[in-house]
Amino acid sequence: MPTLDVELNGEAVHDIDAPDAFVTDGPFPIAFDNDGRSTHVHLHFDDELDRVAAVDEVNHYVADEATRRVHVSTADVDEPVRGKLKIVTGYGSNTRYVDVRIDPSPDEPSEPVAVDEELSAPPERTPDVPPGRQVANAVDRLVRRGGIAGAVFGFLAVAAGVALALAVDSAVVWVVVAVALTVTLGAALIAVS
């Protein structure tokens, strides 16, 4: 995409240095390169050019020794359109005209895309979900269903039961802890499925 380069304040205040002519076949940027103090730039397309080219804003502020880019959108054209772009600085104290020609976009030949027969057939089976992703999905489902508090409470109860069973060393307590652990794991599996 060609760029229309415009130098501002180069040799004098409000000076505009731009090419005499500019040719493009689609949208283009105008790059205002300010070599001096801040300035305001006004853009205007003549009637012919205004039918196919446009800018969002016609007045632009360019800061001290800065570059400002302005996007010019263009319509698709069937034949070249010629016109003048008027560039004004210093609230009308200096004006420069650029002859602009917008050519039709070159037609790009559309070639069919070759698709391998192997890619056109659906896979024989769905790929396996990696274990890390399975854990993340399970935690996500548990959080969305509000089961975090229940899971934490269940595992704390099991941990307390195991600590009690170790302290008491009783077969009955171990059976109760095993049942509690089974119920907790079963509830967790139901919650994440």
N, C-alpha and C positions, 0 to 999 in steps of 0.2 A: 504494500500500500504506500503510494508516494505521499510525501509530506510537503505542504506549502510552507516554506520557511520565510518568516518576516522578521527583519531586524528593526527595533525601535530605538530612538534616541542615540543613534550611532554617531553621526557627525554634528548634530545640533539637537536642541530640545524639540520634541515632537516630530523628529525626522522619521520617515518610513522608508526602509529599503526592502523592496520585494521584487520578485522576478516579473518580467513583462507578461509572461504567459505561463500557464500551468495546465497540464493534461492529466486526466485520471479516468478510470473506468469503474469507479465505485466510490463509496464513502472515503473521506480522507481527513486527516487532522491539519489544522493550521497551527504552527509553532511560532508564538510571539517571543522573540529573544530580546529582552529589554537591557540595553547597555547603560542606561542612565537612571534617572529618577522615576518614581512610579507614574503611571499614566493610564488613562482610559482609552480604550479602542472601541470604535463603532464599526460594525460590519453591515454591508447592504448588498444584496444580489439584485441585478437589474431584472426586468420582467421575464426575459427568456430563461435566465438561470434560476430565478426564483420558483419556476414551475417544477424544477427537478432537484434543487438543492435547498437545504435548510440547516439552521443552527438553533439550538434551544434558546439562547439569549443572543441579542444583537450587540449589547454593550458588555465589555469585558475589562476588568481591572487587572493590570499587570504590575506587580510590586517592583521595588528597586532592584535592579540587576538580577532579575528573575526570568524564568521561562514559563510561559503559560500556554497550554495546549487546548485548542477548541476543536471539538468534533463536528464535522460537516457531514450530515447524512444526505444520501442521494437516492433518487428513485431509479428504477430500471428504465433504460431508454433503448429504443429500437434503432435510432440513428443518432449521430453526434449532436450534442446541444452546446451552443457557444453563447457566452455572455460575459458580463463584467462583474467582478467583485470589487466593491468600493470599500477601502480601508481608510478610516478617519481617526485622527488623534488630535489632542489639544482642543477638544470641543469645536471642531471644524476648522482649526487653524492650518491643518495640513491634511491633504488627501492624496491617496495613491490608488490607481486602478490596475487590476490584474485581469488579463484576458484568460478566461477559464473555459476549457472544453471538456465535456463529460462524454466519453465514448461508451458504446454498448459493451457490456461485460462479455469477454470471450466465452463462447459456449464450450464447456468442458465435455468431451465425449464420455458418455456413460457406458462403461463396460460392465457386462454382467460379472457378478462375483461368483467365482467357482467355489462350490461347497463340496467337501469330501463326503462321500456316501456314508462313511462311518459317523460323521457329525450329524447327519440328518436323522439318524435313528435314535430313539430315546435310549437312555442307559438301561442295562439289564436290571439293575437294582439301585436303590437309593444309597449314596455313599454313607458310611458310618459317621456318626457324630463323634468328634474327638472327646476323650474322657474329660479334659479340662472344660470343654464347652458344655458337657452333660452336667457337671457340677455347678457351673455358672447358671445354667437353665433351671436346675433344681432350686438353688438359692433364690433366684429371681421369682419363681412360682411361690416359694415359701413366703417371701417378703410381700408379694402382691396379695396373698390370701390372709395376711396378718398372723401367720403362724409362728413368727419368731419368738414371741413371748412364751407361747406354749412349749415350743421346742426347748428353749433355755430352761424353763421351769422343769420340764420332764428330765432333761439331762442332769440338772442339779439334784433332782430327787433321786435319780439313779446313782449319782456320785455319792450322795449322802447314804443311800442304802448299801453301797459297796463298802463305804467306810465303816458303817455300823456292823455289817457282816464280818469284816475283818477284825473288828474290835471284839465282837461277841463270839465269833467262831462257832456258829450254830448252823446246822443243816437246814432248819426251818427258815432262818433269816436268808440263807443263800437261795432257797427256792422262791421266797417272796421277791428278792432282788432280781432274780432271773425272769420272773413273770413281769415285774415292773419294766425291766429293760426290754422285753419282747413287746409289751404294749406300747412303750415309748417309741421304739423303732418302727413298729407297725403304723402308729399315728403319723410319724414323720414321713414314712413312705407314702401314705395316703395323701398327706398334705402337699407333697411335691409332685404327685402324679396328676 
